[in-house]
Amino acid sequence: MQVIKEYLTIEEIAGPLVLVGEVEDVKYEELVELSMPDGEIRRGRVLECRGDKALVQLFESATGINIQQTRVRFLGKGLELGVSLDMLGRIFDGLGHPIDQGPEIIAEKRLNIAGHPINPYSRDYPLEFIQTGISAIDGLNTLVRGQKLPIFSGFGLPHIELAAQIARQATVLQNTEGRRQKADEKDEKFAVVFGAMGIPFEDANYLISDFKRTGAIERAVLFINLADDPAIERIATPRMALTAAEYLAFEHEMNVLVILIDMTNYCEALREISAARKEVPGRRGYPGYLYTDLSTLYERAGRIKDKNGSITLIPVLTMPEDDKTHPIPDLTGYITEGQIILDRNLYRKGYYPAINVLPSLSRLRDKGIGSGKTRDDHAGLSNQLFAAYARGKQAEELKVILGEAALSDADKAFLKFSTGFEDKFVTQGINENRTIMETLDIGWELLSLLPRTELKRVKEEYIDKYLSPPVTA
């Protein structure tokens, strides 16, 4: 039995950091309790151990701590989450405490939130299609079960609304035996774990209200860390979410979609703690281990051989100044398998969800589409839509520079296609849940705006089978 020692050896307090001296057998990330003279308990964890000194990061404020009289206890364990199937339908704070006025969870077990990335040898390849109900994702940047597909947004763009829409609409259309399900049939073993970090109360209230209004809360677990909550709690929130997801996926064989929003706030908290520890900063003041830290989160998603469950990850981040080369989106792009990019110009035109499909990419798209998964024409149609939209945007630039009179008939057709593509394919209602068949049919309807001779990326048999009659002006 471990003996818990108490120390009265606080040497220094700097912001949320407490330096404790003359300690023994203290471990990295060990939980700590500080007992105030009036009986109040404050909690933290060990950030660094060196010799007989330990640096403790508090979960709460350090205001009012008496250096001479405050007792410090090291609990001999890391931060843990009590897990149970009863977590579904519940809302927690960033440290796993219920905040929905419901009862405490009776835990089946307690898991250390540090977790471990999946062993590459044990990984199974992502294959099954996940339908989000959003055409710009399902049709062109397909999400596959076990994939890591981030959303790159900007301040003021509708990423909160998009994340909530994906959370309530997403479903796997094919089960583990390969039986084709109906497009409107929900996977009973599908769950959503939503981790929100540093978001305003208004956004948190919107998410919770939306989940309750639509009934999506019944298959979801929410971890909410608000903007005024401590930075150390923000560091723990995504690990809480991923620990809950691992329990549901690999012990109860559920297909779990994890949405983490906003990773920019998480990285800012990392930078704040790094500065408090007086570490040598890296790019733009972020710690040099930012890539390593992000990878320990992202690589916990995936599939494991001989297990039916999976974790699919959608981290959402806001790019400062819409800069894709900023360290946060830059490093996220290295670790993940593509990106969905929201565009400010589309948003200003009134388009929702304002996804710019040209710089967006899903590297695993081709593994999750095709005959038996979506439809046999999906890959060719996706390529043709992408190529046609790119040419339409080029024609739009030519029109601005040279005028419409300088455009050829083909250029005018592609320009018309580009406008229609944004109006009908990219744009959809915030509560509109399109099946993959509806998405593909809209794509073929738009291709009817182009001369048949320009459809060079789809097979003739698919053109004959699916192409709508030409649209007359």
N, C-alpha and C positions, 0 to 999 in steps of 0.2 A: 504493500500500500504506500502510495506516494505521500510524503509529508509536505504540506504547503507552508512555506516560510513567509513571514511578514517582515518587511523592511521599513525602517524609518530613516532611509538614507537618500532622500531626494536631494540632488545637488544643484539642479538648475531647471528652470522652466522657460521655454522660448516658444510663444504661440501655443500650438496644440501639442508640442513636444515636451516630454519630461525625461530628464536624465537621472537615472537611479544608479548609485554606486554600491560597492561591496556586495555584489550579488553572486550567487553560485548556481550552476547548472540551468541557466536560462537559455531558451531556444528561440530561434527566429520565428516570428509570427505567433508566438505564444500569447494567449489571452492574459490580460492583466486587470486587476481590480484595485482601485484607489479608495480607501475608506477615509472620509473626511471626519474631522473631530465631532461634527454634529450628527454623524451616522449616515450621511449621504454617501452613496456608492457611485463612482464613475468608472467607466470601463475603457480599455484601450488594448493595443496589441504591440508586441515587440517589433520594432523596425530594424534594429541593429544590435548585435552583441559584440563586445570587444573587451577581452580581459575580464575584469570584474565590474564592468559597467554595461548597462542596458539602456537603449534609447526607446522610449515608449511613445507611440502616437495615440492620443486620446480620441475616442469616438465623440465626446462632448467637449464643451469649452473648458479651458483650464482656469477660468476666472474663479477666484475665491479659494484656490488650493493653498493651504498653509504648508510650507516646505518642512518646518520642524515637526509638525504634528500629524501629517497625513501618512497613513500606513499603506504600503504597496504589497500586493499579493500576486505572485505569478502562478497561474492555475494549471500549468503543465499540459495544456492542450491548445490547439488552434481554434479558429472560428468555425463553428459547426452549424449545420442546418438539420433540424428534425424533419424527416420526410415521411409521407404517407399519401395514399390515394385521396385522402380527404383534403389535400391541398387544392385539388381541382375546384374551381369556382370561388377561390379565396383571393384576398388582396393583402399583401404584406409590405412592410417598409423595406428599406435597403438592407437591413440586417436580419430579415426573416421573421419579424414580429407582426402578428395580425393587426391590421388597421381598419378592418371592415366591421368592427363591433361584433364579430363572431367569436366563438370559443377558441381557446388555444388548441393547436393541433396535437393529437395524441400520436407521437412519432413511432413508426415501426422501427426506425433506426436513426442514428445521428451520423451524418457524413461530413467530413472535413471539406470545406468549400474550395480548398486549393486545387483539388482534382489533379488529373494528369492528361496530357494530350494523348490521343489514340495512337498506339503503336502502329507505325506504317505497315508492318508485316501483317497485322490483324485487320487492316482496313479492307472493306469490300467496296467495289466501285459503284458510284451513284448511277442509277439506271432509270428509276421510275419517275414519271411526270407528275409534278404537283400543279394543280390548277388553282390559280389565284383569282380568276375571274376578271383580270385586267389584261386587255388585248395586247398592249405594248410589251407586257412581260410574257404572257403565255404564247403569243404568236412569234415574237422575234427574239426575246431574251429569256428563254424558258428556264424555269426553276426546276431542279431535279432533286429527288429525295436524297439527302445526305450532302447537299452542296452548301458552299459558303458564298452567298451572293449579296454584296453590300449595296446600299442605296446612298449615292453621293448627292446631297442636297445643299441648299444655301439658306442663310437666315431669311425668314419670311416666306419661304416656299412651303407647299402643303405636304411636308413629309410626315407630320403627325397624322393627318387625315389618311394618307396613303398607307401608313403602317397599320392603322386601325382597320382599314378596309381589307388589307391582306390578311390580318389576323382573324377577322370574322368570316372571310370567304374561302380561305385556303383549304384544300382537301386533296388527298391522294385518290386518284381515280382507278388505281389498279392495286389489288392487294398482293400479298406475298406469294400466293399461289399462281398469280398471273391472270386471275379471272377478271374479265373486263366488267367494270361497274358502269351503271348509268351515270350520265353526266351530272344529274342532280342528287345522286346517292352519296351521302356523307360516309367517310371512313369512320367506323365506330371507335377505332383505336387511334384516332388523330387528336392531338392536343397542342395547345399553344402556350408557350411560356414567354411572358412579356416583361422585359427588364427596362425600366425608364430611369435615366441618370441625370440629375441636375435640371429637370424640367420645371417650368413655372407651375404654380397651382392651377392656373386656368387650363393648361394642357393636360395635366393629370386628371382634372375633373372631367374634361372632354372624353378622355380615354375610358375612364371608369363608367361614365354615363353611357357612352356608345356601346361598351361591352354588355352592360346590363340591359339597355334598350333592345338590342338585337338578340339577346340570349346567348351570345358567344361566351359569356362569362362561365357558362356551365362546363366548358371544355378548356378553360384557361386558368393559368396561375399568373398573377400580376405581382411584380416587385416594383415599388414606386419610391424613388429617391428624389426629393424636391430640391429646388435650387438653393434653399436656405438650410439644407441639411449638411452635416459635416462632410468634408472632403474624404475622410477615411471611410465613411459609409458608402460614398460613391465608388470607391475602389472595390468594395465588397459586393456591391449590387450585381454586376454581371456574373460574378462567381457563384452567388446565390442562385441566380436564374439557371446557369448551366448545370449546377449540382442537382437542382430539381429536375431539369431535363434529362440528365443522365439516369436518374432513378426511374423516371417514367419510361424512358426508351429502352434501357438495357436490362431492367429488372421486371418491367411489366409489358415489354414488347410493343410499346406505342410508337407511332410516328409523330415526332415532336418538332414543331416549328418554333424556333427561338428568335425573337425580335429584340434587339438591343438598341435603345435610342436614348440619349444621343452620345455616340462614342467620343465626340469632340469634348463634351463636358467631362467624360472619364479621363481623357488625356490631359485636360487642363488641371484636374485634381492631382494626377501624377506629377505634373510640372510643379504644382504648389508644394507638394510634399517633398519633392526633390530639392526645391529651393530652400525649404525650411531645414533640410539636412545639410545644406551647403555643399551639394554635389556639383561637380564640374558639368555645366550644361552642354547639351548637344545642339543640333539644328534648331534655331528659333527658340532657344531656351528650354526645349523639352529634354528629358533625361536621355542619355546615350543608350539606355536599355529599352527605349520605347518599342522598338521592333520586337524584341524578345518578349516583352510583357504582352503585347497584342497577340503574338503567336500562341502564348499559353492559353489565351481565351479562344481564339478562332479555331485552333487545332483540336479542341474538344468536341467539335461537330463532326459528323460523318456517320458511316455505317461500319459495323463490325461483323466479320465472317461468322456464320452459324448463329447469328442473332437476328430476329425479325425486326426489332426496333431500329429507329434511326433518329439522328438530330440534324435538322436542316437549319442553317443560321442565316439570318438577315440582319447584319449590323447597319444601323442608319447613322450617318454623320453629316454634320453641316460644315461645309468647306469655308473657312474664313476667306472673305473677299472672293468667293466662288473660284478659288485657286486650286486646281487639281494637283499642282506640284507641292502644295503644303505638306509637311511631314505626315500628318494624320491620314489623308486619303492616299498619299504616295505609298506609305508603308502598308496600309490596309490592302491596296491593290496588289502588292507583292505576295501577300499571304493567301488572299481569297481567289475565287475562280470566276472573275468577271466584275462587272459593276453596272448598276442602273443609275443613270444620271438625270437629275431633274434640271430643267432649263428655265432660266429666268425670263427669256424672251417669249417662250411659249406661255408662261404663266401670265405675263403682262397682256397677252392677247386673249386671255380668258379661258385658256385650255386647262383642263384637269384630266389626268394627274400630271401633265406637263413633263412627260418623260421624253427626252431627246434620244431617239433610237440610234442615231448615227454614232455617237461616241460610246453608247452603251454596249455591253457584251456579256454573254453567258458562255463561258468556255466549255461547259458540259451540255449545251443545248442539244447537240446531235445525238447524245446518249439517251435522251429522255423522250424523243419524238419519233414518229414514223408509224408504220403499220403495227397494230396491236398495242400501241401506247397512246397515240393521238389519232393521226390519219396518215395514209400513205403519201399524200401530197404535201405534208407539212414542211419538210426541209426545203424542197424546191420553191414552194410558195414564199417561204420566209426569205430566201435568197433573192427572189425576184422583187419582192416588196422593198427590201432594203436597197437594192440597186436602183430601182425606179425612183424611190424617194430621194436618194443621193443625187441622181441626175436632175430631178425636179428642183432641188435646192440650188444646183448649179445654174439652171435656167432662170431661177429667181434672181440670182446675183447678176446674170447677164442683162436681165430686164431692167434692173436698177441702173446699170452702167450705160447700156446701149439703147434702151427703150424696147418696147414690145414689138415694134415693127422689125427689129433686127433678128427676131427669133424665127427659127424654122417651124414647120408644122409639127415636127416631132417634139421640138422644144416646148411648144405651146401645149401639146398633149401631156408631157411630163409635168409642166407647171400646173396644169389643171389637176393632175393626179396628186401632186404634192399637197395642194390645198385640200383636196378631198380626203387624203390620208390623215392629215391633222384633224380635220373636222369629224371624221367618222371612225377612224381606227384608233388614233391616239386619245382622242377625247371621249370620255364616257362619264356617266353620272357617279356621284360619290357613293351611291347605294346600288349601282348597277353591277350585277354579277353575271358576266358573260361566260357561257360554256365554251370549251375550246372549238366545238363545231361552229358556233356562232361567230367566233373570232376568225376562223378560216374562211367562212362564207363571206364575211365582210371584206376580207382580203381579195377574194376572187371578184367580188362585185366592183372593187376599186380598179382591179386590173383590166376590167372591161372598158375603162376610159382610154386605154392605150391601144395602138395598132397591134394586131396579133403578131406581126413580124418583129415587134420589139420584145416579145416575151421569149427571151433566149435562155432563161435559167430554169424553166420548168419543162417537163416532158410533154410531148404532143398528146399522149394518152390522157394526161391530167388536164390539159387545156380542153380537150374534147369533152371530158367528163364533168368538169366543174365550172368552166368559164361561163359567166352570164352573157346574154346577147349584148352587143355593143350598145352603149348609151348614146342616144342622139341628143344633140344640143337643143 
